[in-house]
Amino acid sequence: MEKQKYKVATKLAFSRFVSTKETVGDARVWSCCGENYTEIICMQRHASRHHSTEISHLKHKIILHGKRIGLQSETCGEASLIPLTHLSHDDVFPWLPEAIEEDVGNIDEPGRILLFYKYCNVSNTEHVRNWQLELGRRLNITGKIRIATEGLNGTVGGSIAATNIYMEAVMKHPFFQGLTRDDFKTSTGQSLHFSCGLKVGIFAEIVPIGISSTCVSHEEAGPHLSVEEFHEAVSDIMTDEKKQKTAVLLDCRNFYESRIGQFKGALAPDIRKFSYFPEYVDKNLDYFKDKSVYMYCTGGIRCERGSAYLKSKGVCKDVFQLHGGIHKYLQKYPDGYFRGKLFVFDDRYAIEFNEDVISDCSYCGTPCDQYQPCSSQHCHQLVLSCSGCRLKYLTACCSTCQKNENDGTPREECECTSSRERVPLENQPNIETGVSDHAVQ
């Protein structure tokens, strides 16, 4: 703990020194040694190179007065003791990079996308939100981040250098020190794959299942299986007729995700939102009775709460979940039992690990797995329309939206939403064909 206090004091001293050099005015300008700096990164570099002695003296003063400024925290959950008013960004967030020597790159250059989550106690969600916004601003990071008192869930994009710094910053924050590099799922991408920029919000849950964590907690989740263990379990289910009757391979994702890629023989619920999952489980308890259930999702977070809810019903023999989700599985077994593309929640819509195409064009039935947004301005559905049908302007999710595209009449609901059964009642999966009898559309 003394070592942690020393690190925090060092960062506070550095940031406070930099803040004393900021001039008063409409634009942010730092003045030091006869030079003016319009970028805080440039000021930070100057401070680290030429003012180490002053910063060291300030650091010792901070350590001596540690209790007064909040450095007496003995647990990660008490990090909010650091005062959040009348301080600069660097004072409030001592876990920001001190000085970035590497070029963090432009938003349009090749880089990577990170997918990660961490369940933990976050005692000050507003603090974490502001810290993430400032971190993203400094690093040209874009993406979507959900914060709740139960933890952090995000997918972000940036340059290789920027995402490296981002991961280190998140792992060093007292709230999230349990995170490791292995907890970040990575894929090729860039900042521009998030057209929304950086969206950071505070929510009741970091994944929207619609049930309070006080009722069903992630701490009650099913045991994690490594990628190798899960692969072996799927192999056993595929080859052992007895296990086919006593085990269920359950996809926890939405129908449009499993439509373009799924494990062979999986039960892929035809539900539109994960918040429907508890209702789906309740409606199909007989299906899961006395079965060993092997659950999977994109990166693992939905299985945390989903497996906990299924376990709470007390009908299954066992409930397991794939650690790291499909993303980690495909990195190890690109030609394994998962076929098709992996759906992702950014403007790529999907990433490819194998060449199988398991879905069809919604209009002509030609094999197709390239999602595009519905062309109707009021609709948020995704459409599978092949290149040939797109040339014919068949680009909407249903006839209602296609008509709306033509006459401009606004509608609150389209056929995709209003005619879809909210929660299906399942029949036994067909192991031989590799899909459930309810047939993923």
C-alpha positions in Angstrom: 0.0 0.0 0.0 2.9 2.4 0.7 4.1 1.8 -2.9 0.7 2.6 -4.2 0.6 5.9 -2.2 4.0 6.8 -3.6 2.8 6.3 -7.2 -0.4 8.4 -6.6 1.7 11.1 -5.0 4.1 11.2 -8.0 1.2 11.6 -10.4 -0.5 14.2 -8.3 2.8 16.2 -8.0 3.3 16.1 -11.7 -0.2 17.1 -12.6 -0.3 19.9 -10.0 2.9 21.3 -11.3 1.5 21.3 -14.9 -1.7 23.0 -13.7 0.2 25.9 -12.1 1.5 26.8 -15.5 -1.9 27.1 -17.1 -2.8 30.7 -18.0 -6.2 32.4 -17.5 -8.2 32.8 -20.7 -10.7 31.3 -23.1 -8.2 29.0 -24.7 -6.1 26.5 -22.7 -2.5 27.7 -22.8 0.4 26.7 -20.5 3.4 29.1 -20.0 6.7 28.0 -18.7 10.4 29.0 -19.1 9.4 31.7 -21.6 7.5 29.3 -23.9 3.8 28.9 -24.5 2.2 25.5 -25.1 -1.3 25.1 -26.6 -1.3 21.3 -26.0 -1.1 19.8 -22.6 1.0 16.9 -23.9 3.7 19.4 -24.9 3.6 21.0 -21.5 3.9 17.6 -19.9 6.9 16.7 -21.9 8.6 19.9 -21.0 7.8 19.4 -17.3 9.2 15.8 -17.3 12.4 16.9 -19.0 13.2 20.2 -17.2 11.4 20.3 -13.9 12.0 17.0 -12.2 13.5 18.6 -9.1 10.5 20.9 -8.4 8.1 18.0 -9.0 10.1 15.8 -6.6 9.8 18.4 -3.8 6.1 18.8 -4.4 5.7 15.0 -4.3 7.3 14.8 -0.8 5.0 17.6 0.4 2.0 15.6 -0.9 3.2 12.4 0.9 3.6 14.4 4.2 0.1 15.7 3.9 -1.4 12.5 2.4 -4.3 12.1 4.8 -5.5 15.6 4.1 -5.7 15.1 0.3 -7.1 11.6 0.4 -4.1 9.3 -0.1 -5.0 7.4 3.1 -7.2 5.1 1.0 -6.6 1.5 2.0 -8.9 -0.1 -0.6 -9.6 0.4 -4.2 -13.2 1.2 -3.3 -12.1 4.3 -1.5 -10.4 6.0 -4.4 -13.1 8.6 -4.5 -11.6 10.2 -1.3 -9.3 12.2 -3.6 -11.1 15.5 -3.8 -13.1 16.1 -7.0 -13.6 19.8 -6.8 -11.4 22.8 -7.5 -8.7 20.6 -9.2 -7.4 20.3 -12.7 -8.1 17.2 -14.8 -4.7 15.8 -13.9 -5.4 16.3 -10.1 -8.7 14.5 -10.3 -7.4 11.7 -12.5 -3.8 10.8 -11.4 -4.1 7.6 -13.5 -3.9 9.5 -16.7 -0.7 9.2 -18.7 1.9 11.7 -17.3 3.5 12.5 -20.6 2.9 10.7 -23.9 6.1 10.3 -25.7 4.6 8.1 -28.4 2.5 9.5 -31.2 -1.0 8.4 -30.4 -1.9 8.7 -34.1 -4.8 10.0 -36.1 -8.4 8.6 -35.9 -8.2 7.4 -39.5 -5.0 5.4 -39.3 -5.0 1.6 -39.0 -5.1 0.4 -35.4 -7.2 -2.0 -33.3 -10.5 -2.4 -31.4 -10.5 -3.4 -27.8 -13.4 -5.3 -26.1 -13.3 -5.6 -22.3 -15.2 -5.6 -19.1 -14.6 -5.7 -15.4 -17.1 -6.5 -12.6 -16.0 -4.6 -9.4 -17.2 -2.1 -6.9 -17.2 1.4 -8.5 -18.0 3.9 -5.6 -17.9 7.0 -7.8 -19.3 6.4 -11.3 -19.2 10.1 -12.3 -15.5 10.2 -11.5 -14.9 7.2 -13.8 -17.0 8.7 -16.6 -15.1 11.9 -16.5 -11.8 10.1 -16.3 -12.7 7.9 -19.4 -13.8 11.0 -21.4 -10.5 12.8 -20.6 -8.5 9.6 -21.4 -10.3 9.2 -24.7 -9.7 12.9 -25.6 -6.0 12.6 -25.0 -5.5 9.4 -26.9 -8.0 10.0 -29.9 -9.9 7.0 -28.6 -13.5 6.4 -29.8 -16.1 3.8 -28.8 -18.8 3.0 -26.3 -18.4 2.6 -22.6 -20.9 1.7 -19.9 -20.2 2.4 -16.3 -22.2 1.3 -13.3 -21.6 0.7 -9.6 -21.0 -2.9 -10.5 -18.2 -2.2 -13.0 -17.1 -1.2 -16.4 -17.9 -2.5 -19.9 -16.4 -1.1 -23.1 -15.4 -1.4 -26.7 -13.1 1.3 -28.0 -10.8 1.9 -31.0 -7.7 3.8 -31.7 -4.1 3.5 -33.0 -1.8 0.7 -31.7 0.1 3.2 -29.6 -3.1 4.8 -28.2 -4.7 1.5 -27.3 -1.5 0.3 -25.6 -1.5 3.4 -23.4 -5.3 3.1 -22.8 -5.0 -0.5 -21.6 -2.1 0.5 -19.2 -4.1 3.4 -17.8 -7.2 1.3 -17.2 -5.2 -1.5 -15.5 -3.5 1.0 -13.2 -6.7 2.7 -12.0 -7.4 1.5 -8.4 -11.0 0.4 -9.3 -9.8 -1.9 -12.1 -6.4 -3.2 -11.0 -7.6 -6.8 -11.4 -7.7 -6.4 -15.2 -4.9 -7.9 -17.1 -3.8 -7.7 -20.8 -5.5 -11.0 -21.4 -8.9 -9.5 -20.4 -8.7 -7.2 -23.4 -10.0 -8.9 -26.6 -8.4 -7.2 -29.6 -9.1 -7.1 -33.3 -7.9 -5.0 -36.3 -9.8 -1.8 -36.6 -9.6 2.0 -36.1 -11.2 4.9 -34.4 -13.4 5.7 -37.4 -15.2 2.4 -36.9 -17.2 4.2 -34.2 -19.1 6.9 -36.1 -20.6 8.1 -32.8 -17.2 9.2 -31.5 -16.7 8.4 -27.8 -19.9 7.7 -25.8 -19.4 7.2 -22.1 -22.6 6.7 -20.0 -23.6 5.8 -16.4 -26.2 3.0 -16.2 -27.8 0.8 -13.7 -26.0 -2.3 -15.2 -22.9 -2.7 -17.4 -24.8 -5.2 -19.5 -28.6 -4.7 -19.8 -30.3 -7.8 -18.5 -33.0 -5.8 -16.7 -32.6 -7.4 -13.3 -30.9 -5.7 -10.3 -27.6 -7.2 -9.4 -28.9 -7.4 -5.8 -31.3 -10.0 -7.0 -29.0 -11.9 -9.4 -25.3 -11.1 -9.0 -22.5 -11.9 -11.4 -20.8 -13.5 -8.3 -23.3 -16.3 -8.6 -22.4 -17.0 -12.3 -21.6 -20.5 -13.6 -18.0 -21.7 -13.6 -15.7 -20.5 -16.4 -14.3 -22.9 -18.9 -11.1 -22.1 -20.7 -11.2 -22.0 -24.5 -9.6 -25.5 -24.6 -12.1 -26.9 -22.1 -15.0 -25.4 -24.0 -13.7 -26.8 -27.3 -13.5 -30.2 -25.8 -17.0 -30.0 -24.3 -18.4 -29.0 -27.7 -16.6 -31.9 -29.3 -18.1 -34.3 -26.8 -21.6 -33.0 -27.5 -21.1 -33.3 -31.2 -19.8 -36.9 -31.1 -21.6 -38.5 -28.1 -25.3 -39.3 -28.7 -25.9 -39.6 -25.0 -24.5 -36.1 -24.3 -26.6 -34.7 -27.1 -29.6 -35.6 -24.9 -28.3 -34.2 -21.7 -26.3 -31.1 -22.7 -27.3 -27.8 -24.3 -25.0 -25.4 -26.1 -26.6 -22.1 -25.5 -26.0 -18.8 -27.4 -26.7 -15.8 -25.2 -26.6 -13.3 -28.0 -29.4 -11.7 -30.0 -30.9 -13.3 -33.1 -29.1 -11.0 -35.6 -25.8 -11.9 -34.0 -26.2 -15.7 -34.2 -27.8 -15.4 -37.6 -24.4 -14.8 -39.3 -22.2 -17.0 -37.0 -22.7 -19.6 -34.3 -21.4 -22.9 -32.9 -22.6 -26.0 -34.6 -25.5 -27.6 -32.8 -26.2 -24.5 -30.7 -29.5 -23.3 -29.4 -29.7 -19.7 -30.6 -32.7 -17.9 -29.1 -34.7 -15.8 -31.5 -34.7 -12.8 -29.2 -34.0 -9.2 -30.2 -32.5 -7.9 -26.9 -30.5 -9.4 -24.1 -33.0 -7.9 -21.6 -35.5 -10.5 -23.0 -33.2 -13.3 -21.8 -34.7 -13.8 -18.3 -38.2 -14.0 -19.8 -36.8 -16.5 -22.4 -35.3 -18.7 -19.6 -38.6 -18.5 -17.6 -40.6 -19.6 -20.7 -38.3 -22.6 -21.4 -37.5 -24.0 -18.0 -38.7 -27.4 -19.1 -36.2 -27.4 -21.9 -33.3 -26.8 -19.5 -34.4 -29.2 -16.8 -31.7 -31.6 -15.7 -29.4 -30.5 -18.5 -25.8 -29.4 -18.5 -25.8 -26.0 -20.1 -22.7 -24.6 -21.9 -23.2 -20.9 -22.5 -21.3 -18.5 -24.7 -21.5 -14.9 -26.0 -19.2 -12.4 -27.8 -16.7 -11.5 -25.1 -18.1 -13.2 -21.9 -20.0 -10.4 -20.2 -23.5 -11.5 -21.0 -22.8 -15.0 -19.8 -21.8 -13.7 -16.3 -25.3 -12.4 -15.5 -27.1 -14.9 -17.9 -25.6 -18.0 -16.3 -26.3 -16.6 -12.8 -30.0 -16.1 -13.7 -30.3 -19.6 -15.2 -28.6 -21.1 -12.2 -31.0 -19.3 -9.9 -33.9 -21.2 -11.3 -32.5 -24.5 -9.9 -33.5 -26.6 -12.9 -30.2 -27.3 -14.6 -27.7 -30.0 -13.7 -24.8 -27.7 -14.4 -24.3 -24.3 -16.0 -20.9 -23.4 -17.5 -19.7 -20.4 -19.5 -16.9 -19.8 -22.1 -14.2 -17.6 -20.6 -13.4 -14.7 -23.0 -16.3 -15.6 -25.2 -16.4 -16.4 -28.9 -13.7 -13.8 -29.5 -11.1 -15.7 -27.5 -12.3 -19.0 -28.9 -11.8 -17.9 -32.5 -8.3 -16.7 -31.8 -7.4 -20.2 -30.7 -9.6 -22.2 -33.0 -10.4 -20.1 -36.2 -11.4 -23.4 -37.9 -13.1 -24.9 -34.8 -16.8 -25.5 -34.2 -17.8 -21.9 -34.5 -18.7 -21.2 -38.1 -19.5 -17.9 -39.9 -18.7 -14.4 -38.8 -18.5 -12.9 -35.3 -20.9 -9.9 -34.9 -19.4 -6.9 -33.3 -21.0 -3.6 -32.0 -19.2 -1.1 -34.2 -19.4 0.0 -37.8 -17.6 -3.2 -39.0 -20.7 -5.2 -37.9 -18.7 -8.4 -38.2 -15.2 -9.8 -38.2 -14.1 -12.9 -40.1 -12.1 -15.9 -38.8 -13.2 -18.5 -41.3 -14.7 -18.4 -44.8 -18.1 -20.0 -44.0 -21.2 -18.0 -44.9 -24.2 -19.4 -42.9 -26.8 -16.7 -43.6 -28.7 -15.6 -46.7 -29.9 -12.4 -48.4 -33.2 -11.4 -47.0 -34.6 -10.7 -50.5 -33.3 -13.4 -52.8 -31.8 -16.1 -50.6 -28.2 -15.8 -51.9 -25.6 -16.5 -49.3 -24.8 -13.2 -47.6 -23.4 -12.1 -44.2 -22.7 -8.4 -44.8 -24.9 -6.3 -42.6 -25.9 -2.8 -43.5 -28.3 -0.4 -41.7 -31.9 -0.3 -42.9 -32.2 2.5 -45.5 -35.3 3.9 -43.8 -34.3 6.9 -41.7 -36.5 6.0 -38.7 -35.4 2.3 -38.4 -32.4 0.9 -36.4 -32.6 -2.7 -37.8 -29.7 -4.3 -39.7 -30.3 -5.8 -43.1 -28.7 -8.7 -45.0 -29.0 -7.6 -48.6 -26.6 -9.0 -51.3 -24.9 -6.7 -53.8 -27.3 -7.6 -56.5 -30.4 -6.7 -54.5 -28.8 -3.5 -53.3 -28.4 -2.5 -57.0 -32.2 -2.9 -57.2 -32.5 -0.6 -54.1 -33.7 -3.4 -51.9 -32.1 -2.0 -48.9 -34.8 -2.0 -46.2 -35.5 -4.5 -43.4 -39.1 -5.0 -44.4 -41.8 -3.8 -46.8 -43.0 -1.2 -44.3 -39.6 0.4 -44.2 -39.2 0.1 -48.0 -42.4 2.0 -48.4 -41.3 4.6 -45.9 -38.1 5.0 -47.9 -40.2 5.7 -51.0 -42.9 8.0 -49.7 -41.2 9.5 -46.6 -44.1 8.8 -44.3 -42.7 8.4 -40.7 -43.6 5.3 -38.8 -42.9 4.5 -35.2 -42.7 0.7 -35.8 -41.8 -1.5 -38.7 -42.8 -5.1 -39.4 -39.5 -6.4 -38.1 -40.4 -5.2 -34.6 -44.2 -5.4 -34.5 -44.6 -8.9 -36.0 -41.7 -10.6 -34.2 -42.5 -13.0 -31.4 -40.9 -11.5 -28.3 -39.8 -14.8 -26.7 -40.0 -18.2 -28.5 -40.8 -21.6 -27.0 -38.0 -24.0 -27.9 -37.9 -27.5 -29.3 -34.9 -29.8 -29.0 -31.8 -28.7 -31.1 -31.0 -30.8 -34.1 -27.4 -31.8 -33.6 -27.1 -33.4 -37.1 -27.9 -30.2 -39.0 -26.0 -28.0 -36.6 -28.9 -25.6 -35.9 -31.9 -25.5 -33.6 -35.3 -26.6 -34.8 -36.6 -23.1 -34.4 -34.1 -22.2 -37.2 -32.0 -19.1 -37.0 -33.4 -16.8 -39.7 
